[in-house]
């Protein structure tokens, strides 16, 4: 309900659980203007274990699947 109130379209990923047995919720359609603030807010919601925005702890490597194979993107 909170994601829908923000303009998002949440859906539970079917037949998928995390290593610790938690469901994964995918959200489409959000307009994210301040990723760090949104990540902080969602992390305060009861029941949230982890947020996949990664604004505070950015990735240093991205493995991107493409039609031509996997591309490795490195971030400094």
NORRA-V658717 format. One record per backbone hydrogen bond with DSSP energy under -0.5 kcal/mol. CO is the residue of the C=O (numbers start at 1). NH is the residue of the N-H. If there is no record, write none. Layout:
BEGIN
co = <CO:CO>
nh = <NH:NH>
END
This chain:
BEGIN
co = <1:2:3:3:4:8:9:11:13:16:18:22:24:24:26:28:30:31:34:35:36:37:38:39:40:41:42:45:51:56:60:62:62:63:64:66:69:71:71:72:73>
nh = <5:6:6:8:7:10:28:26:16:24:21:18:13:26:11:9:32:33:38:39:40:41:42:43:44:44:45:48:54:58:75:64:73:65:71:69:66:64:73:74:62>
END
